[in-house]
Amino acid sequence: MALLGTIAGFSLFGLAARFGQLAIKKRNLMENLGGHALSMGVFGYAGYWAYQWDERAAVMLAQKRAEITERRERKLAQAA
C-alpha cells in the first residue's frame, strides 16, 4: 500500500506542477490532456524509483548495523 501511495502522491504532484506551468502561461488548464498524463506518468515513475531507493537503503542500513554490532561484540569478546 505504501508503494501505491507514493506513486499516487508523486503523480498528483506532477499534475499540480503541470497546472502551475499552464497557469503561469495563462493558458487553458484542460487544453492538452496528454500533457497532463505524461507529467503524471513521469512523476509517478519518479515516485516508484524513490520508493525502491528507500527500500534498498533500508536494507543496506540494516546490513551495516548488523556488521557494526558484530564487530563491537567481537571487540568486546577479545577485550574480556
Helices and strands as residue ranges (DSSP letters): H 2-25, H 33-79
